[in-house]
Amino acid sequence: MPGRGLARQLPNALSTLRLLAVPLLLWLALAQRETAFASVLIAALLSDIADGWIARRFSFETPAGAFLDTVADSALLLVSVFGIWVFHREVFTQHALICATAVGLWTLENVLALIRYRRLSSFHTILAKVTANLLGLFIGVLFVVGFQPWMLWLAAGASILTSLEEIALLAVLPDWRRDVRGLWWVLRERAR
């Protein structure tokens, strides 16, 4: 079926588009174009949901796709944080400790992954997927409705737990692996 080969590239195409949206988002933030920034950002966040669902639903998952998804997600998260700083600085100034902890642990996990594996981790744990949805929901609501502090605490708290789990996974997994369900499953697998 010739169309299936092309369809297999859809998740990677969505990740690539998300990655290409990052410079545009950066420019929109610097140009103080909040409505356009929010529109592109929300579309990019939705593409993240779509590419993962398509890859899993149709068994289009590949190591290259997992890597591309991770790079696109990381770049999008960085530009999202920058956009929040530009347009909704009160999130950081009023909640500095939890924001600094969440961003700091996320950064630490990425640095440790680069040291350990020479590339970003692509664990895609269950907790990381839940956290990505919570962060996306928080960001979408922030730009469409306004700042909801309880959503920040929920998303940032989940992000902190995810980073801690992924740091623990870095400690117990000697080689790079993608799509790990979570620390509990890895420890159970190692105990066998």
DRENVO-399020 format. One line per 5 residues: number of its first residue (from 1); their letters; for each residue x, y, z of N, C-alpha, C, O. Coordinates in steps of 0.001 Angstrom, whole numbers. Layout:
BEGIN
NUM = A = X/Y/Z/X/Y/Z/X/Y/Z/X/Y/Z | ...
***
This chain:
BEGIN
1 = MPGRG = 844/-1178/0/0/0/0/890/1243/0/1480/1555/1034 | 1012/1966/-1122/1939/3082/-1224/1634/4236/-273/2558/4889/211 | 383/4494/-1/19/5603/891/453/5387/2318/673/6349/3055 | 581/4128/2722/975/3822/4101/2381/4317/4395/2649/4790/5500 | 3294/4215/3417/4659/4706/3617/4672/6202/3870/5412/6695/4721
6 = LARQL = 3849/6913/3127/3740/8355/3312/3077/8676/4651/3497/9598/5352 | 2052/7921/4999/1352/8132/6268/2285/7897/7459/2142/8543/8497 | 3236/6977/7309/4196/6690/8389/5007/7927/8759/5506/8043/9879 | 5134/8855/7802/5926/10064/8041/5125/11185/8731/5695/12201/9127 | 3814/10997/8871/2981/12052/9446/3418/12459/10858/3536/13657/11116
11 = PNALS = 3665/11518/11788/4115/11963/13119/5413/12769/13068/5547/13772/13769 | 6363/12338/12247/7624/13074/12128/7410/14439/11473/8069/15414/11834 | 6491/14506/10514/6186/15793/9871/5593/16762/10894/5931/17946/10894 | 4710/16267/11764/4125/17124/12803/5188/17594/13790/5184/18751/14210 | 6101/16690/14160/7201/17084/15060/8096/18123/14393/8545/19071/15038
16 = TLRLL = 8353/17943/13107/9178/18904/12370/8501/20268/12309/9150/21295/12506 | 7210/20281/12039/6471/21544/12027/6511/22220/13391/6637/23441/13483 | 6401/21417/14452/6478/21960/15810/7849/22585/16055/7954/23651/16662 | 8876/21928/15590/10235/22450/15728/10400/23734/14913/11033/24684/15371 | 9837/23762/13719/9916/24963/12877/9094/26123/13451/9360/27285/13144
21 = AVPLL = 8107/25810/14273/7300/26869/14901/8089/27623/15970/7738/28752/16313 | 9132/27022/16491/9879/27631/17603/10482/28984/17225/10289/29944/17970 | 11209/29112/16096/11727/30446/15760/10615/31475/15515/10762/32648/15856 | 9515/31028/14929/8380/31924/14721/7828/32393/16063/7542/33577/16243 | 7680/31468/16999/7187/31825/18334/8140/32790/19035/7704/33735/19693
26 = LWLAL = 9416/32551/18894/10409/33451/19487/10257/34860/18908/10258/35847/19644 | 10127/34941/17592/9955/36241/16951/8661/36918/17409/8652/38116/17691 | 7571/36150/17482/6289/36718/17920/6372/37243/19346/5797/38285/19660 | 7083/36529/20207/7254/37001/21585/8072/38290/21620/7712/39246/22306 | 9164/38306/20882/10004/39504/20845/9275/40696/20235/9528/41841/20607
31 = AQRET = 8377/40424/19307/7585/41482/18656/6343/41860/19462/5564/42714/19040 | 6159/41225/20622/5017/41512/21498/3673/41234/20829/2715/41985/21011 | 3610/40165/20064/2380/39780/19352/1726/38615/20106/1792/37470/19657 | 1108/38900/21228/600/37856/22111/-484/36988/21470/-448/35767/21617 | -1430/37575/20775/-2511/36781/20172/-1954/35802/19150/-2331/34630/19142
36 = AFASV = -1061/36273/18291/-450/35394/17290/410/34336/17969/396/33171/17572 | 1166/34745/19000/1995/33803/19752/1120/32696/20338/1432/31512/20203 | 29/33086/20987/-863/32107/21617/-1461/31165/20579/-1562/29963/20824 | -1855/31686/19438/-2459/30850/18390/-1467/29813/17866/-1802/28634/17751 | -260/30246/17553/757/29317/17041/1148/28320/18127/1316/27132/17852
41 = LIAAL = 1290/28802/19354/1675/27920/20457/627/26842/20702/971/25672/20867 | -623/27216/20728/-1686/26232/20961/-1744/25219/19819/-1939/24027/20057 | -1575/25683/18585/-1530/24744/17451/-354/23780/17600/-491/22586/17333 | 785/24288/18021/1957/23434/18209/1728/22430/19333/2110/21266/19209 | 1110/22867/20426/818/21945/21532/-157/20850/21088/-6/19687/21462
46 = LSDIA = -1142/21225/20300/-2091/20222/19795/-1405/19244/18840/-1751/18063/18803 | -435/19734/18069/291/18838/17163/1095/17803/17943/1318/16691/17463 | 1527/18170/19146/2255/17222/19983/1343/16071/20407/1754/14911/20417 | 127/16401/20748/-844/15358/21098/-1114/14478/19878/-1146/13251/19978 | -1309/15121/18731/-1645/14386/17506/-520/13465/17063/-779/12315/16710
51 = DGWIA = 724/13937/17069/1794/13087/16548/2006/11849/17414/2247/10758/16897 | 1917/12020/18727/2059/10864/19617/932/9864/19438/1162/8655/19406 | -289/10374/19323/-1433/9488/19159/-1330/8719/17846/-1547/7508/17812 | -999/9422/16772/-898/8768/15455/209/7717/15472/22/6607/14975 | 1359/8065/16042/2481/7122/16069/2118/5852/16844/2428/4743/16410
56 = RRFSF = 1458/6027/17996/1083/4851/18799/-75/4081/18164/-43/2852/18108 | -1074/4781/17695/-2293/4139/17163/-2000/3295/15931/-2587/2228/15754 | -1093/3770/15077/-822/3067/13825/543/2385/13807/1026/1963/12756 | 1160/2284/14991/2482/1635/15126/3524/2260/14202/4273/1555/13526 | 3559/3587/14182/4531/4322/13385/5709/4794/14232/6472/5659/13802
61 = ETPAG = 5862/4238/15422/6923/4670/16332/8284/4203/15831/8448/3059/15407 | 9256/5111/15887/10630/4793/15505/11573/5508/16460/11190/6505/17070 | 12799/5016/16599/13779/5744/17433/14020/7170/16920/14130/8107/17711 | 14100/7327/15605/14309/8669/15038/13124/9571/15351/13302/10747/15668 | 11916/9026/15263/10725/9806/15585/10680/10204/17051/10303/11327/17385
66 = AFLDT = 11068/9272/17935/11105/9584/19370/12107/10697/19646/11844/11594/20447 | 13263/10633/18977/14286/11661/19148/13779/13013/18645/13925/14024/19332 | 13185/13035/17451/12673/14269/16882/11581/14857/17766/11546/16068/17987 | 10695/14016/18268/9627/14459/19157/10211/15087/20419/9736/16129/20870 | 11235/14458/20990/11857/14973/22208/12507/16327/21968/12352/17243/22775
71 = VADSA = 13233/16460/20864/13882/17737/20548/12824/18826/20332/12956/19939/20841 | 11783/18497/19579/10715/19476/19322/10009/19859/20619/9719/21035/20843 | 9732/18881/21471/9082/19163/22754/9946/20060/23629/9449/21003/24244 | 11241/19764/23684/12156/20558/24516/12248/21990/24014/12195/22933/24803 | 12386/22155/22710/12469/23501/22133/11161/24261/22355/11174/25453/22663
76 = LLLVS = 10037/23568/22197/8734/24210/22395/8550/24608/23855/8002/25672/24144 | 8999/23770/24768/8883/24107/26188/9712/25347/26513/9252/26233/27233 | 10924/25408/25987/11773/26579/26232/11142/27863/25709/11139/28881/26401 | 10611/27821/24496/10004/29029/23939/8689/29340/24653/8301/30505/24738 | 8002/28330/25165/6788/28565/25952/7120/29313/27239/6438/30269/27608
81 = VFGIW = 8174/28867/27915/8612/29527/29150/8990/30984/28841/8643/31897/29591 | 9704/31186/27729/10067/32548/27334/8810/33385/27063/8726/34537/27487 | 7844/32807/26362/6602/33525/26074/5832/33866/27338/5257/34949/27447 | 5820/32951/28289/5153/33244/29568/5884/34385/30269/5251/35264/30855 | 7226/34373/30209/8008/35449/30820/7678/36797/30154/7549/37812/30837
86 = VFHRE = 7545/36801/28845/7276/38047/28114/5858/38546/28365/5660/39729/28645 | 4874/37663/28270/3482/38096/28289/2792/37965/29651/1823/38673/29923 | 3283/37069/30499/2631/36823/31796/3685/36673/32889/3741/35660/33586 | 4508/37692/33020/5635/37641/33963/5190/37379/35397/5958/36847/36199 | 3951/37751/35723/3450/37555/37086/3463/36091/37504/3554/35782/38692
91 = VFTQH = 3371/35184/36524/3442/33751/36838/4764/33453/37539/4800/32729/38534 | 5847/34017/37013/7175/33770/37591/7430/34614/38833/8017/34129/39800 | 7000/35855/38816/7300/36724/39954/6480/36349/41193/6972/36454/42317 | 5251/35919/40993/4400/35570/42132/4602/34131/42608/4219/33788/43726 | 5207/33284/41755/5381/31867/42086/6798/31413/41730/7004/30379/41095
96 = ALICA = 7756/32218/42159/9155/32006/41758/9697/30651/42194/10386/29991/41416 | 9409/30226/43400/9998/28991/43909/9558/27765/43118/10398/26967/42701 | 8265/27605/42907/7807/26410/42187/8215/26475/40713/8539/25448/40116 | 8203/27669/40126/8632/27802/38721/10120/27475/38589/10517/26730/37694 | 10930/28026/39470/12376/27780/39418/12687/26307/39665/13577/25743/39029
101 = TAVGL = 11959/25689/40581/12184/24271/40872/11825/23415/39665/12588/22529/39282 | 10667/23677/39065/10229/22884/37898/11187/23063/36726/11614/22078/36124 | 11525/24291/36398/12415/24551/35267/13822/24038/35575/14481/23467/34706 | 14276/24240/36805/15609/23787/37195/15769/22279/37135/16777/21785/36630 | 14786/21535/37645/14867/20065/37600/14755/19550/36171/15427/18585/35807
106 = WTLEN = 13917/20180/35363/13808/19788/33955/15146/20002/33252/15604/19146/32495 | 15763/21150/33509/17075/21446/32912/18125/20451/33393/18919/19949/32597 | 18130/20169/34683/19088/19211/35249/18932/17844/34594/19930/17219/34236 | 17705/17369/34432/17481/16060/33804/18023/16046/32385/18635/15063/31968 | 17810/17118/31640/18306/17177/30268/19829/17202/30214/20428/16534/29370
111 = VLALI = 20453/17954/31092/21920/18000/31145/22476/16629/31521/23438/16156/30916 | 21872/15997/32516/22333/14664/32927/22158/13641/31803/23013/12776/31617 | 21062/13735/31060/20844/12817/29930/21916/13029/28867/22446/12066/28313 | 22237/14295/28581/23280/14581/27589/24636/14039/28046/25411/13537/27232 | 24918/14139/29324/26176/13604/29854/26171/12079/29786/27141/11470/29335
116 = RYRRL = 25086/11470/30231/25025/9996/30322/24898/9332/28953/25610/8371/28660 | 23994/9841/28114/23689/9174/26844/24206/9937/25618/24148/9421/24502 | 24699/11131/25814/25126/12016/24721/23944/12444/23831/24130/12821/22674 | 22752/12381/24384/21538/12864/23722/20444/13013/24772/20563/12510/25889 | 19395/13700/24401/18273/13876/25318/17594/12538/25557/17567/11673/24682
121 = SSFHT = 17051/12385/26748/16290/11166/27009/14957/11249/26261/14428/12334/26020 | 14439/10095/25908/13118/10017/25266/12300/8956/25989/11713/8068/25370 | 12275/9069/27311/11597/8045/28106/10100/7998/27823/9511/6917/27795 | 9482/9146/27614/8037/9211/27360/7259/8361/28379/6390/7576/28000 | 7571/8519/29640/6901/7751/30684/5423/8129/30755/4991/9140/30200
126 = ILAKV = 4674/7301/31442/3253/7608/31643/3111/8946/32363/2280/9776/31994 | 3934/9144/33396/3875/10404/34140/4256/11584/33253/3657/12654/33362 | 5240/11407/32380/5651/12489/31476/4522/12851/30512/4331/14024/30192 | 3782/11859/30053/2655/12135/29143/1550/12903/29864/973/13841/29313 | 1261/12499/31096/257/13221/31894/727/14655/32124/-44/15605/31984
131 = TANLL = 2008/14795/32479/2569/16121/32742/2521/16997/31499/2179/18177/31591 | 2854/16447/30348/2813/17230/29105/1408/17755/28849/1238/18899/28429 | 410/16931/29099/-975/17378/28915/-1352/18458/29929/-2034/19424/29586 | -908/18294/31175/-1202/19307/32199/-505/20628/31878/-1101/21696/32019 | 750/20558/31449/1468/21783/31075/808/22448/29873/638/23667/29850
136 = GLFIG = 436/21647/28875/-239/22197/27702/-1563/22851/28066/-1899/23922/27560 | -2307/22198/28945/-3586/22756/29389/-3363/24055/30152/-4072/25037/29929 | -2382/24066/31051/-2069/25283/31802/-1707/26425/30851/-2215/27538/30985 | -829/26140/29893/-377/27174/28956/-1535/27664/28094/-1697/28867/27894 | -2342/26733/27584/-3491/27133/26775/-4463/28000/27549/-4908/29033/27049
141 = VLFVV = -4795/27593/28762/-5717/28378/29594/-5104/29730/29935/-5796/30748/29921 | -3808/29745/30242/-3135/31005/30566/-3294/32021/29449/-3612/33182/29705 | -3075/31594/28208/-3121/32530/27090/-4532/32817/26594/-4757/33854/25970 | -5486/31932/26852/-6848/32150/26358/-7752/32765/27429/-8503/33701/27154 | -7673/32233/28650/-8573/32662/29722/-7877/33602/30701/-8443/34614/31116
146 = GFQPW = -6656/33261/31061/-5912/34037/32055/-5261/33099/33061/-5463/31885/33019 | -4495/33664/33945/-3707/32913/34907/-4587/32259/35970/-5369/32930/36644 | -4447/30951/36108/-5144/30172/37130/-4065/29544/38017/-3488/28526/37634 | -3776/30120/39195/-2670/29627/40016/-2745/28138/40342/-1708/27475/40376 | -3922/27598/40579/-4034/26183/40927/-3569/25297/39771/-3022/24216/39988
151 = MLWLA = -3793/25767/38539/-3334/24994/37380/-1810/25014/37285/-1191/24024/36895 | -1216/26145/37644/251/26217/37681/796/25220/38692/1724/24470/38387 | 230/25204/39885/718/24303/40934/552/22845/40516/1433/22024/40769 | -553/22522/39888/-780/21151/39428/227/20770/38338/863/19719/38420 | 371/21618/37323/1278/21318/36216/2732/21328/36669/3496/20434/36307
156 = AGASI = 3120/22321/37452/4512/22399/37921/4822/21260/38886/5921/20707/38856 | 3873/20907/39732/4078/19775/40646/4276/18480/39880/5158/17686/40207 | 3462/18268/38867/3617/17075/38030/4956/17104/37296/5612/16073/37150 | 5356/18285/36838/6642/18423/36155/7805/18076/37080/8756/17415/36665 | 7728/18515/38311/8774/18200/39295/8852/16692/39521/9942/16120/39531
161 = LTSLE = 7710/16053/39700/7695/14590/39883/8247/13867/38660/8988/12893/38792 | 7889/14341/37475/8385/13735/36238/9897/13860/36144/10580/12891/35813 | 10422/15035/36429/11871/15232/36361/12592/14345/37359/13635/13771/37042 | 12048/14229/38556/12667/13359/39563/12647/11898/39109/13627/11175/39285 | 11520/11466/38522/11448/10095/38020/12459/9892/36896/13130/8861/36846
166 = EIALL = 12572/10853/36007/13497/10688/34882/14955/10749/35320/15803/10090/34719 | 15265/11527/36354/16616/11530/36908/16925/10160/37503/18032/9645/37347 | 15940/9571/38189/16121/8219/38730/16303/7203/37600/17125/6294/37716 | 15548/7350/36512/15709/6453/35364/17100/6570/34753/17681/5570/34332 | 17631/7778/34702/18997/7969/34208/19997/7198/35068/20998/6685/34566
171 = AVLPD = 19716/7125/36355/20620/6422/37272/20560/4904/37092/21567/4221/37276 | 19393/4376/36737/19251/2909/36676/19333/2329/35258/19501/1119/35102 | 19217/3164/34236/19295/2663/32864/20660/3012/32264/20905/4171/31930 | 21543/2035/32125/22890/2331/31631/22910/2758/30158/23806/3493/29743 | 21940/2311/29374/21897/2635/27949/20613/3389/27633/19592/3214/28298
176 = WRRDV = 20685/4243/26589/19541/5036/26162/18405/4105/25745/18613/3144/25003 | 17218/4402/26227/16005/3682/25824/14903/4687/25614/14854/5727/26271 | 14019/4368/24691/12861/5226/24451/11615/4530/24979/11585/3312/25151 | 10602/5325/25228/9280/4823/25590/9320/3846/26764/8934/2684/26640 | 9792/4339/27895/9826/3573/29143/8557/3934/29913/8248/5115/30066
181 = RGLWW = 7831/2951/30391/6565/3241/31078/6770/4075/32341/5986/4977/32637 | 7838/3758/33081/8107/4492/34313/9115/3762/35177/9493/2628/34886 | 9541/4415/36231/10562/3859/37120/10110/2542/37743/10894/1596/37824 | 8872/2472/38177/8376/1254/38819/8522/52/37891/8948/-1016/38330 | 8180/209/36628/8259/-890/35659/9708/-1281/35384/10023/-2463/35245
186 = VLRER = 10589/-284/35307/12010/-582/35070/12596/-1337/36256/13339/-2301/36071 | 12269/-910/37468/12792/-1603/38649/12231/-3019/38732/12948/-3946/39107 | 10983/-3193/38392/10375/-4536/38395/11040/-5431/37355/11290/-6609/37609 | 11324/-4865/36182/11991/-5595/35121/13409/-6004/35553/13849/-7119/35275 | 14105/-5109/36221/15461/-5407/36691/15477/-6458/37788/16454/-7194/37925
191 = AR = 14404/-6538/38576/14329/-7496/39677/14120/-8907/39194/14399/-9854/39930 | 13636/-9078/37980/13369/-10408/37445/14638/-11147/37107/14584/-12286/36644
***
